[in-house]
Each structure stands twice: as C-alpha cells, then as structure tokens.
Amino acid sequence: ITDPITGEKQATFPAVERLQRQLLQVPFTIAAVLMLGTMIATCFGIEIFISEIYSGPLKSVLVFLPTVLLTTGLPLLTGILTTFATKLNDFENFETESQYERALTRKIFVLNFITSYLPVFLTAFVYVPFGSLIVPYLDVFSLTVKPFAENEKQLQAPKLPSQFTINPARLRKQVIYFTVTAQIVNFAMEVIVPYAKRQGFIKIKQIQSARAQKAGGMAPSAAAEDVPEEKEFLARVRSEAELDVYNVYDDLREMVVQYGYLALFSVIWPLVPVSFLINNWVELRADAIKICVEMQRPTPWRADTIGPWLDALSFQSWLGSITMSALVYLFSNDGIGPDGSPSDIKGWGLLLSIFFSEHLYLLARWAIAMAISRIDSPGRQKARRERYLTRQKLFDESLDQTHNIPPMSEKAQEISRSSLEEEARSGSLTTATPEERFWNRQRTWKESAQIGTGFIDRAMPDEKEAMAEKKELEAEVEEVVDVAVSVAF
C-alpha cells in the first residue's frame, strides 16, 4: 500500500487474515492437550497399577517402566509439537519481532505447562480424591506386566472401593521429586553433561586427527599458517566459535516452570521455597559459568521487561490462588486428605473455598499495585533525578547562548535628521502601509531598541513634575469640597 502521509510504498498484511490464522491456535492447543495428556495419563495409570495393584515378581524394576516411557516418548512428542508451533507462528506472519516472540512463547508455555504440572494435578485431584473409584478400572494396564506375572491374582484389581487404600504420601513424594530431585537432574543436564560432551568431542577429534596423520591422509590444519605471535589467540577464537549459542529463553522458561511449582503446589510441602532458594543460589553461579565458559558470548540485546513470560507468571499466580484453596480443602482431614472416596468432599464447600481465595488474591493484588504506585522507590528517584539533570543541562546551554547576544546598552548608529530624511525619501518611492513604514525606519534591532527606550522614557513623567501635579490636583479637590459644604449650610 501507499502510506498516505509519506507517500512511500509499504508491505502490508490484512488484519482479518492474520486473525484467521491465529485462530488455528485453538485446535493446536486442544491437540497438544489431548496428545500430551493422553501419554502422561497412560503412564500415570500404568505406574499406579504396577505400584498399587501388581504383586508379582520384578515389581521393583517394572515400576520404572512408566518413567522410561515418559523419558523416551515425551521429549520426542514435545519436540514435534514445538516444531509445529514454530511453523504455525511463522504462518501467522507477525509484523514485528516482539509480537512473534510473544506468540511463540505462549505456545511453548502451553506445552511446558502440560508436561510439568499435569502429573501433580492427576495425583492431587484425581488419584487422591477418587482413587478407590478409579482403580477397579485399571485392569486394562495389566497387559504391560502380564508376561512377568505368575498367576492372575497378581494382576487382579480390587472390585470394590473398600478393598483399596490410597497412599496419601504419594502426592508429597511427587512434589518433593519435582522440586528437589528434578532440579538436581536438570542442573546436571544443563551444566555437567554439556561440559563432558564437549570434552569428549575434543578428545575424539584429537584421536581422529592423530590417526589421519599416521595414515598420511590428513588435510592441512587451519592453524598451520598462523603467525606464531597470534597462534594462541586464534586457537582460542576457533575454540569459542565451536561453542553452542546461548538462549536466554531457556533460562526464563526454567524459572517460570519453577515458579509454577511454588505458586501451585507449595502448600503440599512447605519446604518448597527453601529448596528453590538453595537451588537458585547454585543455579545463579552455574549459569554464570555456563555463559562464560560453555557458550558463545551472547549479544547484549536491550529489553525493558521479560516480555511474555510476565503474562505466564501472572497466570500462574492467579491459578495458584485456586489450586491452593482446593488442596487445603481436600487435605484438611488431619493433613491426610480424603480416603479415595468423594463422599466426604462437599462440592459447595470446595467452590466456596475457591471463590474466597481467588477474590482475596485479586484484592491483595489490587492493594499491592496501588501501594507500589505511590511508593517513591529508588528507581523512581533515579529517573526523576536524571530528568532534572537533563532539564538543567538544557537550561544552562540555552543560558550560555543568551550570554553571547550583545546587550541592549550597546549604542547603535546615531539617528540624525539626514538619516531620517533619507529613509523617508526612500520610503516615499514605494507604496507601503504605515506599519511597514514605521518598522522600516529602523535599520537594525539596535535602532529599534533605542527607539523603544525613547518611547518608554517619554511615557514615564519626571518624579518632581508628577509630585507637583499631584499637589495641584489635591488643592483643587479641597476647594471644590469647601464650596459644596458652604452651599449646603
């Protein structure tokens, strides 16, 4: 299109068509929930069946079968969905890079939310409250361990709810795993494994180079023609160029997922904040080592905020006000929660707890936002100080420029009768208005200032003359008053 202001040609994309493409996020989200949810729920059911029902041989080994399935299948499925989300984001054709990153982050957050929190949600809101009703239907998972069973009794699930007892400690153990064990594993995968892999690749490359040199078919090295004084520097540069590229979104995603465990499930195990505090103390230094040693030097792009991740944190905070109240209500029975039967769970009580908790959160959020907006923080003081210094600098610069203007006390060219007559003669040669003739009479601004000063002097009378006129006026007023009084009497 042609810009109506500048007249330049601009590429455009219809907003309606972009909206139609963005609506594809709805089926994508539904498909992601169904695919990832089905895999996680299936592995969850297998794990419950093996750990709670199966009583045959190799139980201690088979209980890790769901973990193996999740470890192999979930990253593969998540990678496929992430690739599809990227293709969908490209298809939506956003106008700016920030809009593109925001939309992609939202799609990735949906995938991370499902893979990170769905197992805990299933345990807290499905297994514990309704375990005795669901377990009888888990016979379908007996096929996974049937080759190892000695008889059918080892695979038979209880038919009556009273024959099954849930494990109330399962939820707490699961939260401890995600907040402690999983963080340690993630630290090893993020720092230790890449370092070991890189050192291994360097060693393998050296071995291959030595073998090729012995065989006589080795190609000349890139450092063969380096100047001796620059050899060490160039070797370091080549080594750094082979490092991975640092991506800050990976660290932001990790922190957002960690905050989700804190906001959603910390009521289950109160030591969750302490665990994350220790983990982040170590993580901060590990990330510094990773950026300085194991990654290429990142380009310092300026950013005002963390962008779309802030929306994810806000959503998790709101959802936490709901899940916290629901968990407190469900597990208020001396801390052990329901017995696997929903008979003791009152729907109105659960909804009322959620209602009050959510509105209390919204009220607290509003109050804190109002208080922070009125607090004069050091950041606000710094910004106000910088604005003041900027204004003062501009004022000083403008004042310096005014000092360079010649003072009005400087005398202009003397106004004489001959000069006025010459100007009057020149002005009479052309037709002009009285205003133009007056202003054209002064040749420079100094002459205008001199004429103006004369007008001011003539307009202001002498003090002695003013006092005399005032006394005469007062005497005349007194005479008039005396005459009026005598006539009246």
N, C-alpha and C positions, 0 to 999 in steps of 0.2 A: 504494500500500500504506500501511498504518498503522505508523508507527515504534513498535516495542514498548517503547522507553524513554521517548520524549517524547510519544507518542500523537498526533503530527501526521501529516497526510496528505502523502505523498511520491510524486513521479513516479518510476517505475522502468522498467527495460528488461531483459528476460531475458538473462542472460549467454550462454546457448546460442544464442539467435537472433543476438546480436552476433557470436559466433564463426562462425556460418554465413555471415554477411555478410562477415566478414573473410577467409574462405576464398576469396572472389572475387578477392583479390589475386593468387592463384596464376595463374589464367587471364589476368588483366590483365598480369602480368609476362611471361608467355610470349608473349602477343600483342604487347607492346611490343618484346620482343627480336626477334621474327620480323619485324615491320614495319620498325623502325629498322635492324635488322641487314641485312635484305634490301636496303634502299635504300643503305646505306653500302657493303655488299659489291658491289652492282651498280656503283655509281660507282667503287669501287676497281678492279674488273675493267676498266671502260672506260678508266680512267686508265692502267692497266698496258698495255692493248692499244695505246692511242694512243702512249704514250711509249716502249714497248719493242719493239713489232711494226710498227706503221704507219710507212711510209716515204714517203707521198705528199705532195702539196702541202698548205700551210696547217697543217702539223703543229704549229708553234709557237703557233698560235692555237687549234686544236682541242684541245690538251692542257688548256685551261682549261674545256672542256665539263663534266667531272665536278664541277669547283668550282662552276660556275654551277648545275648540277642540285642539288648539296647546299645551296648558299646559298639557293635558292628553295624547294626541296621539304622540306628537313629542318626548318627553323623552322615551316613550316605543319603538318607531321606531328607535331612535338613539341608545338605549341600544342593540337592536337586531343587528343593523349594527356594533356596536362596538364589540360585541361578535363574529360576523362573521369575522371582520377584525383581531381580535386576533387569531382565528382559522386559517385564511389564512396566517398570519405571522408565526405561528408555522409550517404550512405546507411548507413554503418556506425554512425552515431548514438553518438558517444563521449560520455562523461559529463562530462568536463572539457575546458577549452580546451587544456591542456598535452598531454593524450592526443590530441586532434585534430591539433595541430601536429606532434607526433611522428610520427603515422601518415602525414600528408601529406608530411612531409619525407622519409620513407623512400621513398615512391612517386616523388617528384621526383628523389631521388638515383639511383634505378634508371635513369630517363631520362637524367640528366646523365652517368652512368657509361657508358652505351652510346654516346651521341653524342660524348663527349670522348675515350674511350680505345680504342674498337673499331678505328678506323683504324690506330693504332700496333700493336695486337695482331695485326691481319691482316698487317701488314708484318713484324713480328718473328717470328711463329710460323706463318705460312702462306707468305708470299711468299719470304722468305729461305731457310728450310729446304727447301721443296717447290716452289720456283718453276719448276724445269725440268720437273716432272711436271704442273704445273697449266697452264702457258702454252699447250701444244698444244690445250687445250680452250677457249681464249678466242676462237675464231673466231666464236662467237655474237655478239660485240660488234662485229663488222665492219660491221653494218648502220648503226651510228652515224656512220661516216665513209665509207661506200660512195659517196655522191653526190660526194665530193671526190676519190676515187681515180681514177688514170688507167688502171690495169690491175689484174688480180687478184693479181699478185705483191706489190703494195704492201699487200695485205690478208691475205696468207697467213702463218699462224703456223707456226713450226718444228714438224715432226712428231716429231723425236727429241729427247730431253733433252740430248744432246750438242751440238745445234745452237743452244742458247740459253744465254746467260750472264747471270746475275743482276747487278744493280747493288748491291754491298754498301754503298755510301754512301747509298743511298736511306733507310734507317732513321734514320741520324744526321741527315740533312737534314730528315726529317719531325719528329723530336724538336725540332730547332732551330726549326722553324717554329712548333710549338705552344708552345714556351717563350719565344720572343722575338717573332717576328712577330705571332703571335696575341695576345700580351699588349699589344703596341702598338696593334693594331687595336681590341682591347677597351677600352683607355684612351680612344681617340678616340671610340668609340661611347658610352662611358659619361659622358664629360665634355664633349668638344668639340661633338659632334653635338647633344645636348640644348640646349646654350647657343646654338648657331647657330639651331636650330629655334625656340627661344623668342624670340630677337631677330627672326627672320623673321616670326613670328606677330604680334609687336608692331608691326612695320613695316607689315604687311598691314592690320592693324586701323586704324592711323592713316590709311592711304591710303583705305580704305573709308569711314572717318568723314569725311574731307575731301570725298570725292565726294558723300556723302549731304548734307553741309552745303551744298555748292554747288547741289545739286538741290532743296534746300528741304524734303526729307522726312526730315530727321534727327530722331530721337527725343531728348528731353532727356537729357543725361548724368546719371549717378548722382551725380556730384560737383558738379552745378550749384547745389545748395542748401547746400553745405558752408560752415561758418563759415571765414572767411579764416585765423584762427589755427590751425584744425585741418585745413586743406586738405592741407598737405604730409604730415601724419601719416596721414590717411585714404587718401591716394593710395598711400602705401607699404603700408598694410594690404591694400588691394584688390589690389595687385600681388602681394603674398606669398600671398594667398588663391588666386590662379590657378596657383600652382606645383604641381608633382607632389608626391605623398605619398612620403616616404622609407620604404623597406622594407629593414630590416636583413638579412633572409634572402637578398637578392640578393648582398650583400657576403659573407655567410657561405658561400653556395654558390660564389662565385668563389674564395674562399680554399681551400675544400675541394677543388675541382677542381684548383687549382694544386698543393696538397699531393699530390694523386694522381699528377701527372706527376713530382714529386720522389721519391715513395716507390716508384713502379713502374718508371720508365724513366731515372732519373738516371745509372745505370751506363752507358748508351749514350753520353751526352755529359756528362762530369764538370763542365762549367761551368753546369749547370742551377741549382745552388744560388746561384751568383753572379748569374745572370740574374734569378732571383726576388728576390734581395736588393735589387738595383738597382730592379727593378720595384716592389717593395713600399715602398721609400723614397719613390718618386714617387707611388705609389698612396695612401699614407697622407695626403699633403698634398692630393692631388686629391680624395679623399673628404671631407676637411675643407672644402674649397672647395665641393664639391657639396652638403654638408649645410647649410652656412651661407648659400649664395647661390642654389643652383638647386633647393632642396627646401623644403617647408614645415617649420617647426620640429617635429622629432619629439617625441612624447610619451615621457618617460624612464621606461619600464617597468622595474621591478626584475627581475633574473634572476640566479640563483645560478651557472648554467653556460650553455654554449652549447647545452644540450639534446641533441636527437637528432643534431646534427652531430658530437658527440663519438663516437657509435657509428660514424658514417661514417669518421671519421679512424682509429679503431681497426681497422675492417675493411680500410682501405687499407694500414695498416701491416702487418697480417698477410699480405695478398695481395702486398705488396711483397717480403716475405721469400721468397715462392715465385717471383715473376717475376724478381727479381734473380738468384737462383741459376740459373734456367733460361736467362736471357740470357747469364750468364757461361759456362755450359757450352756453349751453342750457338755463341758467338762467341769461343771460346778458341783458335781456329786463327789465331794471329798477329793477332788483332783483326779479321779479315775475315769470320769466320763460315763456315758451310758454303757449298758451291758451288751450292746449289739442289737438291741431291740428298740424301735422307735416309740414304744408305748409310753415311756417317761418324758418324751420330748413334746412339749406343747407348741403348736405352730404359732399361736398368738403371742406366746412369750418370746419365741425366737424373733418374730418380726418386730415386736415392741423393743427388744434389746437393740436390734439393728437400727431401728428408726431413731432412738435416742442417741445412740453412739454416732451415727452419721451426722445428725444435726448438731451435736456437741462439737464434732470436728469442724463443721462448717462455721460455727460460731467462733471457735477458737482461732481458726484461720483468718476470719474477718477481723477479729480483735487484734491479732498479732500484726496483720498487714497495716491496720490503722496506726498502731503504736510505732511500728518501724518507720512509717512515712513521716512521723512527727519527731523522731529522734534525730538529733544532729550528730550523725556519725562522723568518724574521722575522714571517711571517704567524701562525704558531703562538704566538710570543712575544707578539704584539699581542693575540691573542684571550685568552691566559692573563692578560695584564695587565688587560684590560678586565673579565674575570670577577673578578679580585682586587679591582679598584676598586669594582665593583658590590657585592661582599660587604662590603667595608669601609664603604661608604656606608650599607648597610642596618644594619650593626652600630652605626655611630655614631648613626643615627636611633633605633634601639632603646635605646641607652645614654642618649640625651638624654631619652627618655620615662621611663626609670627614675629619672633625677635629679629628676623632678617629683614622685615619690612621697615623701610625708613620711617622715623617718627614724624608726626604731623607738624612738629615745631619747625621742621626744616622750611626755609623760605623758598618760595617758588619765584619765578621770574616776576619782576616788578610790573604791576599793572599801571600803565600810563595812558594819557589821553590819546597819544598817537596809536598805541596798540589797539585800544578800543575802537577808534575810528577806522582803523584798517579792517578789523573784524566786522564792524558794521557795514563797511563798504563791500566786503566780500560776501556778507550775508545778503545784502540787497541785490546782488547779481542773480541770486536764485530764490525761488519761492520756497518758503518754509513756514511752519507753524510757529506760534510764539514759544511753545515749549522747546522746540528744536533750536530756535534762535538763542534761547537762554542757555541751554546746555552746550551749544557750540561756541558760546562766547569764551568758555574756559578751555584752554588748550590741553592741560594735564590735570591729573587728580589733585595735584598740589594747589593749583589755582582754584579748583572747586572747593578744597578745604579752606583756603584763605578767604574766599567769598563767603562761605558758610560761617566762618568765625566772625566776619564783619557783621553779618546779619544778626548773629547771636548777641554781639556787643551792642548793636544799635537797639535790639529789642529789650535789653535789660537797662533800666534807667540808673542814674547815679544815686548813691545812697543819700547824699545830702539833699539833692533835689527831691527825692522821694519823701524824706522826713519833712521838708518844708511844705510840700503839697499836702501831706497828711495833717499838719497843724492847721493850715488854712481851711481844710475841709472840716475839721473838728470845730473851729471857731464859727464857721457858717452854720453848722448844725446847732450850736448853743444859741446863736441869735434867733434862729427860727423857733426854738423851743421857748425862749423868753417871750417872744411876741405872742405865741399861741397861749401861754399861760396868762399874760396880761389881758388878752381879749376874753378869755374865759371868765375872769373875775370881774 
